[in-house]
Amino acid sequence: MPQKLKTDKILFGAVLVVLSFGLLILYSASSWMAKVDHGSSWYYVMLQLAWAVASIVAMMLLKNTPYRKFQNRAVAFTTLGVSFLLLVAVYFIDAKHHRWLRAGPVGFQPSELAKPVLVIFLAFLVAWRGRAINNARYTLMSAAISLGLLISGIAMADLGTPVILGAAVLTVFFVAGLEWKYCAVVLGVGLIGVAVFIWAEGYRVRRVVSFVDPQFKYVALIDYHGWITKKMNETLRTRDTNYQLEQSEIALGAGGAVGVGLMNGRQKLLYLPFAHTDFIYAVVGEETGMIGAVGVLLGFLVIAWRGLRATFRMRDDFGRYLALGVTMVVVVQALMNISVVLGMMPTKGVTLPLMSYGGSSLLSTLALLGMLMNVSEHAG
């Protein structure tokens, strides 16, 4: 009779606490805008709650499905192919933003589906070709083509997610034994790709330049032909790229050590754009202070701890790389969002996992964490 596995209660508890706190803060961050736009202060939080129920069901299904069932060539390649086709489809269907597939009032972002798909494929590929990880012809070329196509497909509309996935890919390959010279090549190609996609959109160029040179003093010195200035002025989007950061800093500063109290924040009252999505961490800082902000950060550090614990305790390669991939995707995304809110990175539309409004993001995150819980239970 197979031994019954014990739930990783620390990981499970951390996920539920962050999720529950996220729903509470989401109501506070969105209630005023929801009342104005939709006639009910509960509009956004009720939609998120519906997604949360569906996402928890998905998490529990993946938690209780033996993770080795995903170590299958058909599963890995089929899901990768479907994800890539959806990314191609959304590029044409959503001609303006290249992000959303909609069926009536329900919208879904294929880029979010790509996260668990890439993690499964990555773990399968590295476990399958682990002994030949440094074989440029049979391993690295196939990995570069398959993973590169998927990440490039996402980058056309969303540059933050490819950076997150790229960090996971590089970390998993490095831990699997990829030689330093190949790591340098992967990193170099990735940085070139990021630069190309930044240059492709004027608002991205403006965001980066505004972050590193807010007064445009150095740009004026090096932009002899006016190419950078011309590129920044190609779009009307994000003319004042420092506005969000300034409002975020005001919110964090107003919060102090203990915050102004739940529901009492002022920056969410149309001063801080995207208060219930990308900048919800600023609302946490304003209303619950440093205590709440540090508490959220600790929640993600607990997830990182349990994920890395499972990574180092697993005996089989697939489970090890699955746990590492999930941990990297969730934690890097959280740290990237928090860094943007704190002004440590250029403004980028990356949600805070488990907390920001967005059904696709929540479903993707809890699906990933369901797989992590599964592996963690087997790690003992």
Helices and strands as residue ranges (DSSP letters): H 9-38, H 43-64, G 67-70, H 73-93, E 101-103, E 106-108, H 110-128, G 130-132, I 136-140, H 141-155, H 160-175, H 180-200, H 202-212, H 217-222, H 227-232, H 243-255, H 280-313, H 317-341, H 359-379
